[in-house]
Amino acid sequence: MRLLTDIRPLRESADFRRLWLGSTVSQLGQQMTAVTVSIQVYALTHSTFAVGLVGLFSLVPLIVFGLYGGAMADAIDRRTLALISSTGLWLLSMVLVLQSQLGWGQVGILYAVVACQSACFAVNNPARSAIIPRLIRPELLPAANTLSQAAFNLGFTAGPLLGAAVIAWHGFAAAYLVDVITFTAALYALFRLPPVPPEGSVRRAGLRSVLEGFTFLRAAPALLATFLADIFAMVFAQPRALFPAVAGAFFGGGVRTVGVLQAAPAIGALLGVIFSGWVTRVRRQGLAIVLAITAYAAAVGLFGLSRTIWLGVALLAMSGAADMVSSAYRNTVLQSAAPDAMRGRLQGVFIVVVAGGPRLGDFVAGTTASLTSPTIALLGGAAVCITGLLILLARNRPFREYDSRTRALS
């Protein structure tokens, strides 16, 4: 019985190995930037609402460019598209270095850069994700997606901790500079890939091709349910916008405590990845997604009641492990079920949900906490999430009975 992480995708595919290594290194700098922007906004404004606005300013470009970027990934070479958008992200990281080094001190500049980063990310991610099924055997997709989650969460673990430490040592500019340096690894990995043009019937990117993706999704209720389940989790039970406030209010800490809280879910996810050998054996993936997200929401709700740092970190780690399981299965359902000619567009919708949900969740959590309290925001969000999941499970039979062996979506 396989218990530890399945690393066969890394052994069998040199291209996947390079892509994974590049993503792993670049995630470190990107997560440092994410926590640094939140801390800098809070330092400038001392407002949880202002931190929540970071998510809102990135949401609109994420939606627009995520959908169009997915259509582009089905129309042109995916490697080329990923290289162009990655270069844009690298240049925007340079802008963050400059604004901090020159002491501009304007929160509006941070919002503008975050919005542009969101647009580039929304184009980049569908292209990169649509490449993965072309690099490995279909039966290794669950393992590959688990490894991709490991890359993300390794950066999410070390990034906030290192970011907080670098800020305390040498300020915001130094933390942003690390992102500039590490992102070159992602550019190199993409440069080494062979061309990856879309297969099958290719349609010019535009509104019609975007609508075709939604038409396909509407006819696949089990796949649609994976998107809705993630929306419940990320919009209503996403706690990260509250970390700068609760670090002091709950635990009497400062910047370093924010870094610990940011890293805790990723630490749990990494522990989950280490013991993820069982993931490929689960067949009822729809039910598994619901159970995993329910565990995630319950841990976040209980975090709202914690007042000791070790308990808070443990609960956030539990939420991260559950989210890792959910994400691996949701990615697998999408990548295995969608035809290659449609995969970019559906990945575009997917990134709007996966990345847009937390950004909208930042705004919801920050606003709710401002009107009530962080505890009410965390408990109430968890309750709404679990209620939505139970309704979804009861009303969507294809999702409830989905079996990955048949790949039956309706």
Contacts in CASP RR format, 6 or more apart in sequence:
PFRMAT RR
TARGET T0000
AUTHOR 0000-0000-0000
METHOD contacts of the structure
MODEL  1
MRLLTDIRPLRESADFRRLWLGSTVSQLGQQMTAVTVSIQVYALTHSTFA
VGLVGLFSLVPLIVFGLYGGAMADAIDRRTLALISSTGLWLLSMVLVLQS
QLGWGQVGILYAVVACQSACFAVNNPARSAIIPRLIRPELLPAANTLSQA
AFNLGFTAGPLLGAAVIAWHGFAAAYLVDVITFTAALYALFRLPPVPPEG
SVRRAGLRSVLEGFTFLRAAPALLATFLADIFAMVFAQPRALFPAVAGAF
FGGGVRTVGVLQAAPAIGALLGVIFSGWVTRVRRQGLAIVLAITAYAAAV
GLFGLSRTIWLGVALLAMSGAADMVSSAYRNTVLQSAAPDAMRGRLQGVF
IVVVAGGPRLGDFVAGTTASLTSPTIALLGGAAVCITGLLILLARNRPFR
EYDSRTRALS
1 278 0 8 1.000
2 277 0 8 1.000
2 278 0 8 1.000
2 280 0 8 1.000
2 281 0 8 1.000
3 275 0 8 1.000
3 277 0 8 1.000
3 278 0 8 1.000
4 274 0 8 1.000
4 275 0 8 1.000
4 276 0 8 1.000
4 277 0 8 1.000
5 143 0 8 1.000
5 146 0 8 1.000
5 147 0 8 1.000
5 150 0 8 1.000
5 273 0 8 1.000
5 274 0 8 1.000
5 275 0 8 1.000
5 276 0 8 1.000
5 277 0 8 1.000
6 140 0 8 1.000
6 142 0 8 1.000
6 143 0 8 1.000
6 146 0 8 1.000
6 276 0 8 1.000
6 277 0 8 1.000
6 279 0 8 1.000
6 280 0 8 1.000
7 143 0 8 1.000
7 147 0 8 1.000
8 140 0 8 1.000
8 143 0 8 1.000
9 16 0 8 1.000
9 17 0 8 1.000
9 20 0 8 1.000
9 135 0 8 1.000
9 136 0 8 1.000
9 140 0 8 1.000
9 143 0 8 1.000
9 144 0 8 1.000
9 147 0 8 1.000
10 16 0 8 1.000
10 17 0 8 1.000
10 20 0 8 1.000
10 147 0 8 1.000
12 136 0 8 1.000
12 137 0 8 1.000
12 140 0 8 1.000
13 135 0 8 1.000
13 136 0 8 1.000
15 135 0 8 1.000
15 192 0 8 1.000
15 193 0 8 1.000
15 194 0 8 1.000
16 132 0 8 1.000
16 135 0 8 1.000
16 136 0 8 1.000
16 144 0 8 1.000
18 189 0 8 1.000
18 192 0 8 1.000
18 193 0 8 1.000
19 128 0 8 1.000
19 131 0 8 1.000
19 132 0 8 1.000
19 135 0 8 1.000
19 189 0 8 1.000
19 190 0 8 1.000
19 193 0 8 1.000
20 147 0 8 1.000
20 148 0 8 1.000
20 151 0 8 1.000
21 185 0 8 1.000
21 189 0 8 1.000
22 185 0 8 1.000
22 186 0 8 1.000
22 188 0 8 1.000
22 189 0 8 1.000
23 128 0 8 1.000
23 148 0 8 1.000
23 151 0 8 1.000
23 152 0 8 1.000
23 186 0 8 1.000
23 189 0 8 1.000
24 150 0 8 1.000
24 151 0 8 1.000
24 154 0 8 1.000
24 155 0 8 1.000
25 182 0 8 1.000
25 185 0 8 1.000
25 186 0 8 1.000
26 182 0 8 1.000
26 183 0 8 1.000
26 185 0 8 1.000
26 186 0 8 1.000
27 151 0 8 1.000
27 152 0 8 1.000
27 154 0 8 1.000
27 155 0 8 1.000
27 156 0 8 1.000
28 154 0 8 1.000
28 155 0 8 1.000
28 158 0 8 1.000
28 159 0 8 1.000
28 162 0 8 1.000
28 178 0 8 1.000
28 182 0 8 1.000
29 155 0 8 1.000
29 159 0 8 1.000
29 178 0 8 1.000
29 179 0 8 1.000
29 182 0 8 1.000
29 183 0 8 1.000
30 155 0 8 1.000
30 179 0 8 1.000
30 182 0 8 1.000
30 183 0 8 1.000
31 155 0 8 1.000
31 156 0 8 1.000
31 158 0 8 1.000
31 159 0 8 1.000
31 160 0 8 1.000
31 262 0 8 1.000
31 266 0 8 1.000
32 159 0 8 1.000
32 160 0 8 1.000
32 162 0 8 1.000
32 163 0 8 1.000
32 166 0 8 1.000
32 175 0 8 1.000
32 176 0 8 1.000
32 178 0 8 1.000
32 179 0 8 1.000
33 93 0 8 1.000
33 96 0 8 1.000
33 175 0 8 1.000
33 176 0 8 1.000
33 179 0 8 1.000
34 160 0 8 1.000
35 159 0 8 1.000
35 160 0 8 1.000
35 163 0 8 1.000
35 164 0 8 1.000
35 258 0 8 1.000
35 259 0 8 1.000
35 262 0 8 1.000
36 96 0 8 1.000
36 163 0 8 1.000
36 167 0 8 1.000
36 172 0 8 1.000
36 175 0 8 1.000
36 176 0 8 1.000
37 54 0 8 1.000
37 96 0 8 1.000
37 110 0 8 1.000
37 114 0 8 1.000
38 51 0 8 1.000
38 54 0 8 1.000
38 240 0 8 1.000
38 241 0 8 1.000
38 243 0 8 1.000
38 244 0 8 1.000
38 258 0 8 1.000
39 164 0 8 1.000
39 167 0 8 1.000
39 172 0 8 1.000
39 244 0 8 1.000
39 255 0 8 1.000
39 258 0 8 1.000
40 100 0 8 1.000
40 110 0 8 1.000
40 172 0 8 1.000
41 50 0 8 1.000
41 51 0 8 1.000
41 53 0 8 1.000
41 54 0 8 1.000
41 107 0 8 1.000
41 110 0 8 1.000
42 48 0 8 1.000
42 50 0 8 1.000
42 51 0 8 1.000
42 244 0 8 1.000
42 245 0 8 1.000
44 50 0 8 1.000
44 105 0 8 1.000
44 107 0 8 1.000
45 51 0 8 1.000
45 107 0 8 1.000
47 370 0 8 1.000
48 241 0 8 1.000
48 242 0 8 1.000
48 244 0 8 1.000
48 245 0 8 1.000
48 366 0 8 1.000
48 369 0 8 1.000
48 370 0 8 1.000
48 374 0 8 1.000
49 366 0 8 1.000
49 367 0 8 1.000
49 370 0 8 1.000
50 107 0 8 1.000
51 241 0 8 1.000
51 244 0 8 1.000
51 362 0 8 1.000
51 366 0 8 1.000
52 241 0 8 1.000
52 362 0 8 1.000
52 363 0 8 1.000
52 365 0 8 1.000
52 366 0 8 1.000
52 367 0 8 1.000
53 111 0 8 1.000
53 363 0 8 1.000
54 110 0 8 1.000
54 111 0 8 1.000
54 114 0 8 1.000
54 241 0 8 1.000
54 359 0 8 1.000
54 362 0 8 1.000
55 114 0 8 1.000
55 241 0 8 1.000
55 358 0 8 1.000
55 359 0 8 1.000
55 360 0 8 1.000
55 361 0 8 1.000
55 362 0 8 1.000
55 363 0 8 1.000
56 359 0 8 1.000
56 360 0 8 1.000
56 362 0 8 1.000
56 363 0 8 1.000
57 111 0 8 1.000
57 112 0 8 1.000
57 114 0 8 1.000
57 115 0 8 1.000
57 118 0 8 1.000
58 114 0 8 1.000
58 115 0 8 1.000
58 117 0 8 1.000
58 118 0 8 1.000
58 356 0 8 1.000
58 359 0 8 1.000
59 118 0 8 1.000
59 356 0 8 1.000
59 357 0 8 1.000
59 359 0 8 1.000
59 360 0 8 1.000
59 363 0 8 1.000
60 115 0 8 1.000
61 115 0 8 1.000
61 116 0 8 1.000
61 118 0 8 1.000
61 119 0 8 1.000
61 122 0 8 1.000
62 118 0 8 1.000
62 119 0 8 1.000
62 121 0 8 1.000
62 122 0 8 1.000
62 351 0 8 1.000
62 352 0 8 1.000
62 355 0 8 1.000
62 356 0 8 1.000
62 359 0 8 1.000
63 122 0 8 1.000
63 352 0 8 1.000
63 356 0 8 1.000
64 119 0 8 1.000
64 122 0 8 1.000
65 118 0 8 1.000
65 119 0 8 1.000
65 120 0 8 1.000
65 122 0 8 1.000
65 123 0 8 1.000
66 122 0 8 1.000
66 123 0 8 1.000
66 125 0 8 1.000
66 126 0 8 1.000
66 348 0 8 1.000
66 349 0 8 1.000
66 351 0 8 1.000
66 352 0 8 1.000
67 210 0 8 1.000
67 345 0 8 1.000
67 348 0 8 1.000
67 349 0 8 1.000
67 352 0 8 1.000
68 123 0 8 1.000
68 205 0 8 1.000
68 206 0 8 1.000
68 210 0 8 1.000
69 81 0 8 1.000
69 122 0 8 1.000
69 123 0 8 1.000
69 126 0 8 1.000
69 127 0 8 1.000
69 205 0 8 1.000
69 344 0 8 1.000
69 348 0 8 1.000
70 123 0 8 1.000
70 126 0 8 1.000
70 127 0 8 1.000
70 130 0 8 1.000
70 205 0 8 1.000
70 210 0 8 1.000
70 344 0 8 1.000
70 345 0 8 1.000
70 347 0 8 1.000
70 348 0 8 1.000
71 205 0 8 1.000
71 206 0 8 1.000
71 209 0 8 1.000
71 210 0 8 1.000
71 344 0 8 1.000
71 345 0 8 1.000
72 81 0 8 1.000
72 123 0 8 1.000
72 127 0 8 1.000
72 205 0 8 1.000
73 81 0 8 1.000
73 126 0 8 1.000
73 127 0 8 1.000
73 130 0 8 1.000
73 198 0 8 1.000
73 343 0 8 1.000
73 344 0 8 1.000
73 345 0 8 1.000
73 347 0 8 1.000
73 348 0 8 1.000
74 130 0 8 1.000
74 198 0 8 1.000
74 202 0 8 1.000
74 203 0 8 1.000
74 205 0 8 1.000
74 209 0 8 1.000
74 341 0 8 1.000
74 342 0 8 1.000
74 343 0 8 1.000
74 344 0 8 1.000
74 345 0 8 1.000
75 198 0 8 1.000
75 202 0 8 1.000
75 203 0 8 1.000
75 204 0 8 1.000
75 205 0 8 1.000
75 209 0 8 1.000
76 197 0 8 1.000
76 198 0 8 1.000
76 205 0 8 1.000
77 195 0 8 1.000
77 196 0 8 1.000
77 197 0 8 1.000
78 127 0 8 1.000
78 128 0 8 1.000
78 130 0 8 1.000
78 131 0 8 1.000
78 196 0 8 1.000
78 197 0 8 1.000
78 198 0 8 1.000
78 344 0 8 1.000
79 127 0 8 1.000
79 131 0 8 1.000
79 190 0 8 1.000
79 193 0 8 1.000
79 194 0 8 1.000
79 195 0 8 1.000
79 196 0 8 1.000
80 195 0 8 1.000
81 123 0 8 1.000
81 124 0 8 1.000
81 127 0 8 1.000
82 124 0 8 1.000
82 127 0 8 1.000
82 128 0 8 1.000
82 131 0 8 1.000
82 190 0 8 1.000
83 187 0 8 1.000
83 190 0 8 1.000
83 191 0 8 1.000
84 123 0 8 1.000
85 120 0 8 1.000
85 121 0 8 1.000
85 123 0 8 1.000
85 124 0 8 1.000
85 127 0 8 1.000
86 120 0 8 1.000
86 124 0 8 1.000
86 183 0 8 1.000
86 186 0 8 1.000
86 187 0 8 1.000
86 190 0 8 1.000
87 187 0 8 1.000
88 120 0 8 1.000
89 117 0 8 1.000
89 120 0 8 1.000
89 121 0 8 1.000
89 124 0 8 1.000
89 183 0 8 1.000
90 180 0 8 1.000
90 183 0 8 1.000
90 184 0 8 1.000
90 187 0 8 1.000
92 113 0 8 1.000
92 116 0 8 1.000
92 117 0 8 1.000
92 120 0 8 1.000
93 176 0 8 1.000
93 179 0 8 1.000
93 180 0 8 1.000
93 183 0 8 1.000
94 180 0 8 1.000
95 113 0 8 1.000
96 110 0 8 1.000
96 113 0 8 1.000
96 176 0 8 1.000
96 179 0 8 1.000
97 173 0 8 1.000
97 176 0 8 1.000
97 177 0 8 1.000
97 180 0 8 1.000
99 105 0 8 1.000
99 106 0 8 1.000
99 109 0 8 1.000
99 110 0 8 1.000
99 113 0 8 1.000
100 171 0 8 1.000
100 172 0 8 1.000
100 173 0 8 1.000
100 176 0 8 1.000
101 173 0 8 1.000
118 355 0 8 1.000
118 359 0 8 1.000
121 351 0 8 1.000
121 355 0 8 1.000
122 348 0 8 1.000
122 351 0 8 1.000
122 352 0 8 1.000
122 355 0 8 1.000
125 347 0 8 1.000
125 348 0 8 1.000
125 351 0 8 1.000
125 355 0 8 1.000
126 344 0 8 1.000
126 345 0 8 1.000
126 347 0 8 1.000
126 348 0 8 1.000
126 350 0 8 1.000
126 351 0 8 1.000
127 344 0 8 1.000
127 347 0 8 1.000
128 190 0 8 1.000
129 331 0 8 1.000
129 335 0 8 1.000
129 344 0 8 1.000
129 347 0 8 1.000
129 350 0 8 1.000
129 351 0 8 1.000
130 196 0 8 1.000
130 198 0 8 1.000
130 340 0 8 1.000
130 343 0 8 1.000
130 344 0 8 1.000
130 347 0 8 1.000
131 193 0 8 1.000
131 196 0 8 1.000
132 141 0 8 1.000
132 144 0 8 1.000
132 145 0 8 1.000
132 148 0 8 1.000
132 335 0 8 1.000
133 141 0 8 1.000
133 335 0 8 1.000
133 336 0 8 1.000
133 340 0 8 1.000
133 343 0 8 1.000
134 196 0 8 1.000
134 340 0 8 1.000
136 144 0 8 1.000
138 336 0 8 1.000
139 280 0 8 1.000
141 331 0 8 1.000
141 332 0 8 1.000
141 335 0 8 1.000
141 336 0 8 1.000
142 279 0 8 1.000
142 280 0 8 1.000
142 328 0 8 1.000
142 329 0 8 1.000
142 332 0 8 1.000
143 277 0 8 1.000
143 279 0 8 1.000
143 280 0 8 1.000
145 327 0 8 1.000
145 328 0 8 1.000
145 331 0 8 1.000
145 332 0 8 1.000
145 335 0 8 1.000
146 273 0 8 1.000
146 276 0 8 1.000
146 277 0 8 1.000
146 279 0 8 1.000
146 324 0 8 1.000
146 328 0 8 1.000
147 273 0 8 1.000
148 331 0 8 1.000
149 269 0 8 1.000
149 273 0 8 1.000
149 324 0 8 1.000
149 327 0 8 1.000
149 328 0 8 1.000
150 269 0 8 1.000
150 270 0 8 1.000
150 273 0 8 1.000
152 266 0 8 1.000
152 269 0 8 1.000
153 265 0 8 1.000
153 266 0 8 1.000
153 267 0 8 1.000
153 268 0 8 1.000
153 269 0 8 1.000
153 270 0 8 1.000
153 273 0 8 1.000
153 320 0 8 1.000
153 324 0 8 1.000
154 266 0 8 1.000
154 270 0 8 1.000
155 266 0 8 1.000
156 262 0 8 1.000
156 263 0 8 1.000
156 265 0 8 1.000
156 266 0 8 1.000
156 269 0 8 1.000
157 263 0 8 1.000
157 266 0 8 1.000
157 267 0 8 1.000
157 269 0 8 1.000
157 270 0 8 1.000
158 263 0 8 1.000
159 262 0 8 1.000
159 263 0 8 1.000
160 258 0 8 1.000
160 259 0 8 1.000
160 260 0 8 1.000
160 261 0 8 1.000
160 262 0 8 1.000
160 263 0 8 1.000
160 266 0 8 1.000
161 259 0 8 1.000
161 260 0 8 1.000
161 262 0 8 1.000
161 263 0 8 1.000
162 178 0 8 1.000
163 175 0 8 1.000
163 178 0 8 1.000
163 259 0 8 1.000
164 255 0 8 1.000
164 256 0 8 1.000
164 258 0 8 1.000
164 259 0 8 1.000
164 260 0 8 1.000
164 262 0 8 1.000
165 256 0 8 1.000
166 174 0 8 1.000
166 175 0 8 1.000
166 178 0 8 1.000
167 174 0 8 1.000
167 175 0 8 1.000
167 255 0 8 1.000
168 255 0 8 1.000
168 256 0 8 1.000
198 340 0 8 1.000
198 341 0 8 1.000
198 343 0 8 1.000
198 344 0 8 1.000
199 340 0 8 1.000
199 341 0 8 1.000
200 339 0 8 1.000
200 340 0 8 1.000
200 341 0 8 1.000
201 341 0 8 1.000
202 341 0 8 1.000
203 209 0 8 1.000
203 212 0 8 1.000
209 345 0 8 1.000
210 345 0 8 1.000
212 342 0 8 1.000
212 345 0 8 1.000
213 342 0 8 1.000
213 345 0 8 1.000
213 346 0 8 1.000
213 349 0 8 1.000
214 349 0 8 1.000
216 338 0 8 1.000
216 342 0 8 1.000
216 345 0 8 1.000
216 346 0 8 1.000
217 223 0 8 1.000
217 224 0 8 1.000
217 227 0 8 1.000
217 346 0 8 1.000
217 349 0 8 1.000
218 224 0 8 1.000
219 410 0 8 1.000
220 337 0 8 1.000
220 409 0 8 1.000
220 410 0 8 1.000
221 396 0 8 1.000
221 398 0 8 1.000
221 399 0 8 1.000
221 409 0 8 1.000
221 410 0 8 1.000
222 286 0 8 1.000
222 333 0 8 1.000
222 396 0 8 1.000
222 398 0 8 1.000
222 399 0 8 1.000
222 402 0 8 1.000
222 408 0 8 1.000
222 409 0 8 1.000
222 410 0 8 1.000
223 333 0 8 1.000
223 334 0 8 1.000
223 337 0 8 1.000
223 338 0 8 1.000
223 346 0 8 1.000
223 409 0 8 1.000
225 286 0 8 1.000
225 392 0 8 1.000
225 396 0 8 1.000
225 398 0 8 1.000
225 399 0 8 1.000
226 286 0 8 1.000
226 289 0 8 1.000
226 329 0 8 1.000
226 330 0 8 1.000
226 333 0 8 1.000
226 334 0 8 1.000
226 399 0 8 1.000
227 349 0 8 1.000
227 350 0 8 1.000
227 353 0 8 1.000
228 392 0 8 1.000
229 289 0 8 1.000
229 290 0 8 1.000
229 293 0 8 1.000
229 326 0 8 1.000
229 330 0 8 1.000
229 389 0 8 1.000
229 392 0 8 1.000
230 293 0 8 1.000
230 326 0 8 1.000
230 330 0 8 1.000
230 353 0 8 1.000
230 354 0 8 1.000
230 357 0 8 1.000
231 353 0 8 1.000
231 357 0 8 1.000
232 293 0 8 1.000
232 297 0 8 1.000
232 384 0 8 1.000
232 385 0 8 1.000
232 388 0 8 1.000
232 389 0 8 1.000
232 392 0 8 1.000
233 293 0 8 1.000
233 296 0 8 1.000
233 297 0 8 1.000
233 323 0 8 1.000
233 326 0 8 1.000
233 385 0 8 1.000
234 353 0 8 1.000
234 354 0 8 1.000
234 356 0 8 1.000
234 357 0 8 1.000
234 358 0 8 1.000
234 360 0 8 1.000
234 361 0 8 1.000
235 357 0 8 1.000
235 360 0 8 1.000
235 361 0 8 1.000
235 364 0 8 1.000
236 297 0 8 1.000
236 361 0 8 1.000
236 364 0 8 1.000
236 380 0 8 1.000
236 381 0 8 1.000
236 382 0 8 1.000
236 384 0 8 1.000
236 385 0 8 1.000
237 296 0 8 1.000
237 297 0 8 1.000
237 300 0 8 1.000
237 301 0 8 1.000
237 381 0 8 1.000
237 382 0 8 1.000
237 384 0 8 1.000
237 385 0 8 1.000
238 300 0 8 1.000
238 357 0 8 1.000
238 358 0 8 1.000
238 361 0 8 1.000
238 362 0 8 1.000
238 364 0 8 1.000
238 365 0 8 1.000
239 300 0 8 1.000
239 303 0 8 1.000
239 304 0 8 1.000
239 316 0 8 1.000
239 365 0 8 1.000
239 378 0 8 1.000
240 262 0 8 1.000
240 358 0 8 1.000
240 362 0 8 1.000
240 365 0 8 1.000
241 361 0 8 1.000
241 362 0 8 1.000
241 363 0 8 1.000
241 365 0 8 1.000
241 366 0 8 1.000
241 369 0 8 1.000
242 365 0 8 1.000
242 366 0 8 1.000
242 369 0 8 1.000
242 374 0 8 1.000
242 377 0 8 1.000
242 378 0 8 1.000
243 258 0 8 1.000
243 259 0 8 1.000
243 261 0 8 1.000
243 262 0 8 1.000
244 258 0 8 1.000
245 369 0 8 1.000
245 374 0 8 1.000
246 261 0 8 1.000
246 304 0 8 1.000
246 374 0 8 1.000
247 253 0 8 1.000
247 254 0 8 1.000
247 255 0 8 1.000
247 257 0 8 1.000
247 258 0 8 1.000
247 261 0 8 1.000
248 254 0 8 1.000
248 257 0 8 1.000
249 374 0 8 1.000
250 304 0 8 1.000
250 306 0 8 1.000
250 307 0 8 1.000
250 312 0 8 1.000
250 374 0 8 1.000
251 257 0 8 1.000
251 307 0 8 1.000
251 308 0 8 1.000
251 309 0 8 1.000
251 312 0 8 1.000
257 309 0 8 1.000
260 309 0 8 1.000
260 313 0 8 1.000
261 312 0 8 1.000
261 313 0 8 1.000
261 316 0 8 1.000
264 312 0 8 1.000
264 313 0 8 1.000
264 314 0 8 1.000
264 316 0 8 1.000
264 317 0 8 1.000
264 320 0 8 1.000
265 316 0 8 1.000
265 317 0 8 1.000
265 319 0 8 1.000
265 320 0 8 1.000
265 323 0 8 1.000
266 320 0 8 1.000
267 313 0 8 1.000
267 317 0 8 1.000
268 317 0 8 1.000
268 318 0 8 1.000
268 320 0 8 1.000
268 321 0 8 1.000
268 324 0 8 1.000
269 320 0 8 1.000
269 321 0 8 1.000
269 323 0 8 1.000
269 324 0 8 1.000
271 317 0 8 1.000
271 321 0 8 1.000
272 321 0 8 1.000
272 324 0 8 1.000
272 325 0 8 1.000
273 324 0 8 1.000
276 324 0 8 1.000
276 325 0 8 1.000
276 328 0 8 1.000
279 325 0 8 1.000
279 328 0 8 1.000
279 329 0 8 1.000
282 288 0 8 1.000
282 329 0 8 1.000
282 404 0 8 1.000
283 403 0 8 1.000
283 404 0 8 1.000
283 405 0 8 1.000
284 401 0 8 1.000
284 402 0 8 1.000
284 403 0 8 1.000
285 329 0 8 1.000
285 332 0 8 1.000
285 333 0 8 1.000
285 402 0 8 1.000
285 403 0 8 1.000
285 404 0 8 1.000
286 329 0 8 1.000
286 333 0 8 1.000
286 399 0 8 1.000
286 400 0 8 1.000
286 402 0 8 1.000
287 393 0 8 1.000
287 400 0 8 1.000
287 402 0 8 1.000
288 325 0 8 1.000
288 326 0 8 1.000
288 329 0 8 1.000
289 326 0 8 1.000
289 329 0 8 1.000
289 330 0 8 1.000
290 389 0 8 1.000
290 392 0 8 1.000
290 393 0 8 1.000
292 322 0 8 1.000
292 323 0 8 1.000
292 325 0 8 1.000
292 326 0 8 1.000
292 329 0 8 1.000
293 322 0 8 1.000
293 323 0 8 1.000
293 326 0 8 1.000
293 385 0 8 1.000
293 389 0 8 1.000
294 386 0 8 1.000
294 389 0 8 1.000
295 318 0 8 1.000
295 319 0 8 1.000
295 322 0 8 1.000
296 319 0 8 1.000
296 320 0 8 1.000
296 322 0 8 1.000
296 323 0 8 1.000
296 326 0 8 1.000
297 381 0 8 1.000
297 382 0 8 1.000
297 385 0 8 1.000
297 386 0 8 1.000
297 389 0 8 1.000
298 382 0 8 1.000
298 386 0 8 1.000
299 315 0 8 1.000
299 316 0 8 1.000
299 318 0 8 1.000
299 319 0 8 1.000
299 320 0 8 1.000
299 322 0 8 1.000
300 315 0 8 1.000
300 316 0 8 1.000
300 319 0 8 1.000
300 378 0 8 1.000
300 381 0 8 1.000
300 382 0 8 1.000
301 315 0 8 1.000
301 378 0 8 1.000
301 379 0 8 1.000
301 380 0 8 1.000
301 381 0 8 1.000
301 382 0 8 1.000
302 315 0 8 1.000
303 312 0 8 1.000
303 315 0 8 1.000
303 316 0 8 1.000
303 319 0 8 1.000
303 378 0 8 1.000
304 374 0 8 1.000
304 375 0 8 1.000
304 378 0 8 1.000
304 379 0 8 1.000
305 375 0 8 1.000
305 379 0 8 1.000
306 312 0 8 1.000
306 315 0 8 1.000
327 354 0 8 1.000
330 350 0 8 1.000
331 350 0 8 1.000
332 404 0 8 1.000
333 402 0 8 1.000
333 404 0 8 1.000
334 343 0 8 1.000
334 346 0 8 1.000
334 347 0 8 1.000
334 350 0 8 1.000
335 343 0 8 1.000
336 404 0 8 1.000
336 407 0 8 1.000
337 407 0 8 1.000
337 409 0 8 1.000
338 344 0 8 1.000
338 346 0 8 1.000
365 377 0 8 1.000
365 378 0 8 1.000
365 381 0 8 1.000
366 377 0 8 1.000
368 376 0 8 1.000
368 377 0 8 1.000
368 381 0 8 1.000
369 376 0 8 1.000
369 377 0 8 1.000
392 399 0 8 1.000
393 399 0 8 1.000
393 400 0 8 1.000
394 400 0 8 1.000
398 408 0 8 1.000
398 409 0 8 1.000
398 410 0 8 1.000
402 408 0 8 1.000
402 409 0 8 1.000
END
